[in-house]
Amino acid sequence: MDIQAAVARLNRQLPLKARQAQLSPALKNLHQAILHGLIEYGRVPTGPELDTVIDKEARAAGLRRLGEADLIVLDRKGQWPVGAYPLTSEPTPHQLSVNGHTLYAMCALDALSVAPMFDETVSISSVCHVNHTPVRIQMQGDTLCDARPDDAIVGIRWQMPSAVAAHSMCMEMVFLENRATAKQWQDSDTDNISLFTLSEAVAFGKGFFLPLMA
């Protein structure tokens, strides 16, 4: 699939940038502050830290609004963020090492998007969705420095998300150890599964996520 077409399709199914564009400036700043906190400190900013970008009295309502838009993922009580696409503190198969911290990505595409989105050095530790063999990737910005296996593939089963995409459609955006395994997985649902090389997936993820920081 053409990368621009893939970005457009994902924006139709999970329109994060369009949802962000509908926010007030204060809520957009709140959203971006959560993203920056995750990448810089390995955690969601504290209440006092968020109070520097939004009035304390408006913070709870602002977080609820971001959660309702599925721009952030809230805890089980629906009160505090645990993540903001593409990053989360919730354990997933896609572990990241960045700025000396351990974080997780919502899915394989998200994992490959973090380094170019923030222009950071990122180590990805994941597994093949089918065979559970290790997938290890080193990135600097949008450059793939090392990948093992070097012919790993990203597979996406296109579907509309439930209320929280991280807990639904993201579960079917996965690493696959090689082209043969990827083709095997794709054959189970050829109408809805697309395959991307790692380089293609990096360009795809960058095109989808980088606009959130503008």
N, C-alpha and C positions, 0 to 999 in steps of 0.2 A: 504494500500500500504506500502511495506517495505520502511523504512526511507532512506536507501542508494539509492534505486530506485527513490524515490521522489526527492532527491537532484540531482541525475543525470538527471532526466527529466527536472527539472527547469533550470539546467545549460545548457541544450540543447535549451530551449526556451528563456532564458534570461542569456546569458553566461557572467555575470559580471566579474568573476575571469579571464576568458580567455581574455576578452577585456582589463582588467587591466594589464595582463601579456604582452600585446603587446605595452604598453606604455614605453616611455623613463623613466629612474629613476626620472627625474625632474617632469614629469607629474604624475607618481605614487605618489610621495611625495605631489604634489598639491592635488590629490584626497584624500589622507589620511588626509591631513591638514584640508580639508573641513569637513570630517567626525569628526575629533577630535574637531574642533571648534563648530560644532553643539551639540555634547554631553557635552562638557565642559562649553560652554558659552551660549548655547541655541540659537545660531545664526551662520550664515556663517561668517567666519573670514573677517575682513575688507581688503581693498586693501593693506594697509601697512603691515598688519599681513601676508598676503599671499606672499608679496614681500620678506619675510624671507626664503621662500622655493623655489621661482622661480623668475628669473629676471623680473623686472617690465615690460620691453619691450616684454617679452614672455608671460605675464600673460593672456592677452585677447585671444591670439591664443590658449593658453593652455586650457582655459575654454571652448572655442568653441570645441576643440578636445574632451574634456570630455563629453560635451553635445551631440556631434555627436555620441559618443559611448554609449550614454544613461547610463553613469556612474553617471552623475549628471543631475538634472533637472534645466533648465535655466528659467529666467523670460520671460514675453511675448515679450520683446525686443530681447531675445536671447543673453543677455549680461552678466547677473550676476546670480549666483546659488541661487535657493530657496530651494534646497534639494540635498541630495545624499543618495541613497538607503542604509539603510531602513528609513532614517529620512528626514523630510521636515518641512519647516515653513508654507507651504500651509495648511489651515484647511482641515482635513479629518474626517471621523467618529471615528478615532483612536487617541485619545488625550493621550499624555504621560506627566508625571511629572518626571523629572530627574535632579539631581543637582540643585534643586530650580528653574528650568526653565520649561516652557510649550512648548512642541514640538508636532509634529504629526508623525505618521507612515504612510507609503504609503498604507499598507493593514494590515489585521489581522496577517498574518505570520510575516510581518516586525515588528509589535508591540511586538510580543513575542521574537523577535531576538535581540532586542536592549540590554537588560540586559546581556545575555551571551556574546554578541559580544564585549561589553566594560567592562564587569564585574562590572556592576553598579546596584544600587537599582532603580527600575522603577515602577511607578504606571501607569496602563493602564485604561483608561475610554473609553469604546466603547459601541456599541449597537448590538443587534441581527439583522442580515441582513433581516430576514423575518418579525419578530414581533416588532422590534425596542425596545425591552426590554433592560435595562441596563446590560452591562457586565463589571465587575470590577475585575482587577487582580493586585496582588502585586508580584513582583519578586525581587530576589537578585541573580545576576549572572544567572546561569541556574536552580535555584531553584524556584519553584512556591510556594510562601509563603501563598497566599490566593487567592481564585477565587470564584466569585459569579456571576452566579450560578457555582457550582463546577463541573457540568457535561457539561459545555459549550464545543462546538465543533468548530474546524476550518474547513471550507469548501473551496475547491479550484476548480474552473471551469478552466480546462486546456485549454489554447488557446495561439496562438502566439500573441505577443504584436504588437501594432502599433509603430510609431516612438518613442513614450514616453510610456514606460510600466506603469508608475505611473498613466497615464490618460487612460489606456486601461485594460490590464490584471489584474492589481492590484485591479480594481474595483470589481472583481469577486473572491477575496481571502478574505473571510469574517468570522466573528464570527456568530455562531448560538447557541441559548440559551440552547438546549439540544439535545439528540440523536433523539428524535421523530421529532423535527423541522428540524434537519439536514437531516433526511431520507426523509422528505417531499420535501425539496429543491433538494436533490440528485435525487429524482424520476423524476424531470423535465428534467433531462439530464444525465441519468445514465452512458452513454458512456464517458462522459467528466468530471464528478465531482468526486472528492475524498474527503473523510472525515478523520480528524485526531483528536484524543483527544488532550487536551492542552499539556500534557507531550510529546506526539509524535510531535506536532507542534513545541515545543521548541527545541527538538533535530533536527528536520528538518531545522528550521531557523538557528540554530547554525552551522550546517553542511554547509549550503549555504553561510552564511555571514561572519563567522569568518575568512575564508581564505583571505578576502579582507584586513585584518589588518596585515597580515604576511609580 
